[in-house]
Amino acid sequence: MSVDNVTAVIPASSRRPWAVRGSVLAVAAATGVVLLAGPASAHVSVQPQGEAAQGGYATVNFKVPNERDDASTVKLEINFPADHPLTSVMPQPVPGWDVKITKEKLDKPLESHGNKITEAVSKVTWTAEDKGVQAGQFQQFPVSLGALPEDADQLVFKAIQTYDSKEVVRWIEEPAEGEEPESPAPVLALTAASGDGHGAASDDKSAKPAASGHGEDAEKASSEQAAEDASDSTARILAVVGILVGLAGVAFGVLSGRRRTTS
């Protein structure tokens, strides 16, 4: 009996499962690629516009992506570190959002420019006046703050994100060396102070929010945002490529099964 005859006597129903298995594997591979190519930083984060130098002032952006397909983010609460109280916190107005600043008395008063400070901002809360941050979007909340501590290399801000579905996500886990928390809190990295001991952004201009969107700080912020957007775009492209590879595998498996059935 020839090889062709041996192939012919094998029932088509016995050969089709191989094509089906190939299709399933291809879809599974595509799904894995999509999962791995998802946003690596889909949590509340904080980045400075320019530098955030020890002892100085800086304008920072709290970035809030919407991680849900069926709900909008309608509230953001940022809790300020109690171990390093900040004497100046000024949120920049964000269209469509109401902002509330909460202050608390300090256990130990601070001295700032010859003045005695007895309270500091403990929390800033933004509440959407309309639809909020919808699916597939993100929103930035700029805040001018200082004076940044001189004895720390980072500040941890615990964030609470609320959706219109009443779901509350707490980004409050502090990072540990060598480990990535499941719900990491936003961390602001501080750079070394300049020679005058006040930091690179300690003048009055840099202490004010960049409302106009012009100047060196705005250009740096724009560059950083472009880099983040490019990273997100790369992740989406990889996801699309994974889907296409999976579909190609499915088509190949189906066609192979048909060819063997008709041969």
C-alpha positions in Angstrom: 0.0 0.0 0.0 1.4 3.4 -1.0 1.8 6.4 1.3 -1.0 8.1 -0.5 -3.3 5.1 0.0 -2.4 5.1 3.7 -3.4 8.8 4.0 -6.6 8.2 2.1 -7.8 5.5 4.5 -7.4 7.8 7.6 -10.9 9.3 8.2 -11.1 13.1 7.8 -12.6 13.3 11.3 -9.3 12.0 12.7 -7.3 14.6 10.9 -9.4 17.7 11.7 -8.5 17.8 15.4 -4.9 18.7 14.5 -6.1 21.8 12.6 -8.4 22.7 15.5 -5.5 22.3 18.0 -3.3 24.5 15.8 -6.0 27.1 15.7 -6.5 27.0 19.5 -2.7 27.3 20.1 -2.5 30.3 17.7 -5.3 32.1 19.5 -3.8 31.4 22.9 -0.4 32.7 21.6 -2.1 35.9 20.3 -4.0 36.3 23.6 -0.7 36.0 25.5 0.9 38.7 23.4 -2.0 41.0 24.0 -1.8 40.6 27.7 2.0 41.1 27.8 1.7 44.1 25.5 -0.9 45.9 27.7 0.0 49.2 29.4 2.9 48.6 31.8 2.1 51.7 33.8 -1.7 51.7 34.0 -1.8 53.2 37.5 -1.8 56.7 39.0 1.6 58.2 38.7 3.4 61.5 39.3 6.1 63.2 37.2 7.7 66.6 37.6 7.6 69.3 34.9 11.4 69.6 34.6 13.2 68.8 37.8 12.1 68.3 41.4 15.1 69.3 43.4 15.7 68.8 47.1 14.9 72.0 49.0 13.2 73.6 46.0 9.8 74.0 44.4 8.4 72.1 41.4 5.2 71.7 39.4 4.2 68.0 39.1 1.6 66.2 37.1 -0.5 63.4 38.7 -1.5 61.2 35.7 -4.7 59.2 36.0 -5.4 56.6 33.3 -8.9 54.9 33.1 -8.5 51.2 33.4 -12.1 50.2 33.0 -14.0 49.7 29.7 -17.4 50.2 31.3 -16.9 53.0 33.8 -15.4 56.5 34.1 -13.0 57.9 36.7 -14.9 60.6 38.6 -12.8 61.3 41.6 -9.1 61.4 42.5 -7.7 61.8 46.0 -4.0 62.4 46.6 -2.7 62.1 50.1 0.4 64.0 50.9 3.3 62.5 53.0 2.9 63.3 56.7 6.6 62.7 57.4 7.6 65.5 54.9 4.9 68.2 55.1 4.9 70.7 52.3 4.3 74.4 53.2 3.0 75.3 49.7 0.6 73.3 47.6 -1.2 75.0 44.7 -3.3 72.9 42.3 -3.7 74.2 38.7 -7.4 74.5 37.7 -8.5 71.6 35.5 -11.6 72.2 33.3 -14.5 70.0 34.3 -13.1 69.2 37.7 -13.7 70.7 41.2 -10.7 70.7 43.5 -10.7 70.7 47.3 -7.6 71.2 49.5 -7.6 69.6 53.0 -5.1 70.9 55.7 -4.1 69.4 59.0 -2.3 70.9 62.0 1.3 69.9 62.3 2.6 68.1 65.4 5.8 70.2 65.1 5.6 73.7 63.5 7.9 74.5 60.6 9.8 77.6 59.7 9.5 78.9 56.1 11.1 82.2 55.0 11.0 83.5 58.6 7.3 82.5 59.1 6.0 79.9 61.5 3.9 77.2 59.8 1.4 75.3 62.0 -0.5 73.5 59.3 0.1 71.8 56.0 -1.9 70.3 53.1 -2.7 66.6 53.9 -4.9 65.9 50.9 -6.1 67.3 47.5 -9.3 65.9 46.0 -10.5 66.4 42.4 -14.2 65.6 41.7 -15.5 65.4 38.1 -18.3 67.9 37.3 -19.3 66.0 34.2 -18.2 62.7 32.7 -14.7 62.5 34.2 -12.0 60.3 32.6 -13.7 58.0 30.2 -12.6 54.6 28.9 -9.4 54.7 26.8 -8.4 58.2 28.2 -6.2 59.7 30.8 -6.2 63.0 32.7 -3.3 65.0 34.2 -3.7 67.1 37.4 -0.9 69.7 37.8 0.2 70.8 41.2 2.9 73.3 42.3 4.4 72.2 45.5 7.3 72.9 47.9 9.5 73.3 49.6 10.7 69.8 48.8 12.6 68.1 51.7 16.4 68.3 51.7 16.8 65.0 53.6 14.8 62.6 51.2 15.3 61.3 47.7 11.7 60.6 47.0 8.1 61.5 48.1 5.3 58.9 48.2 1.8 60.1 47.5 -1.0 57.6 48.2 -3.8 57.9 45.7 -7.4 56.8 45.7 -9.2 56.5 42.4 -13.0 56.3 42.3 -15.2 55.2 39.3 -18.8 56.1 38.6 -19.6 52.4 39.1 -18.7 53.1 42.8 -15.6 51.0 42.5 -12.7 52.4 44.5 -9.0 51.5 43.6 -6.4 52.3 46.3 -2.9 53.0 44.9 -1.3 53.1 48.3 1.4 50.4 48.4 4.9 51.8 48.9 7.6 50.4 46.6 10.0 47.8 48.0 13.5 47.2 46.6 13.4 44.6 43.9 9.6 44.2 44.0 6.7 45.9 42.1 3.6 46.2 44.3 0.3 45.2 42.9 -1.2 48.6 43.6 1.8 51.0 43.7 1.5 54.5 45.1 2.8 57.4 43.0 6.4 58.2 43.8 8.1 61.5 43.0 11.9 61.1 42.7 13.9 64.1 44.0 17.2 65.2 42.4 20.1 66.7 44.3 20.0 70.3 45.3 22.0 72.8 43.3 25.0 74.7 44.6 22.9 77.4 46.4 21.1 74.7 48.4 17.6 75.6 47.2 17.3 73.4 44.2 16.9 74.1 40.5 13.3 75.2 40.8 13.3 77.3 43.9 12.5 80.7 42.3 9.0 82.3 42.4 8.3 81.6 38.7 8.8 77.8 39.0 6.7 77.7 42.1 3.7 78.8 40.1 1.7 76.4 37.9 2.4 76.6 34.2 -1.1 77.8 33.3 -0.1 79.2 29.9 1.6 76.0 28.8 4.7 78.0 27.5 8.3 78.2 28.6 11.1 75.7 29.3 9.1 73.7 31.9 6.2 73.3 29.4 8.6 72.1 26.7 10.2 69.5 29.0 6.8 68.4 30.2 5.7 68.1 26.6 8.8 66.0 25.7 8.1 63.7 28.7 4.5 63.3 27.8 5.4 62.5 24.2 7.8 59.8 25.4 5.0 58.3 27.6 2.5 58.4 24.7 5.1 56.8 22.4 5.5 54.0 25.0 1.7 53.5 25.1 1.5 53.5 21.3 4.2 50.8 21.1 2.2 48.6 23.5 -0.9 49.0 21.4 1.0 48.2 18.2 2.4 45.0 19.8 -1.1 44.1 20.9 -2.5 44.5 17.3 0.5 42.5 15.9 -0.3 39.7 18.4 -3.9 39.7 17.3 -3.0 39.6 13.6 -0.5 36.7 14.2 -3.2 34.8 16.1 -5.7 35.3 13.3 -3.2 34.2 10.7 -2.6 31.0 12.7 -6.3 30.4 12.8 -6.7 30.8 9.1 -3.7 28.6 8.4 -5.1 25.9 10.6 -8.5 26.0 9.0 -7.1 26.0 5.5 -4.7 23.1 6.3 -7.7 21.1 7.7 -9.7 21.7 4.5 -6.8 20.7 2.2 -6.3 17.5 4.0 -10.0 16.8 4.0 -10.3 17.2 0.3 -7.0 15.4 -0.6 
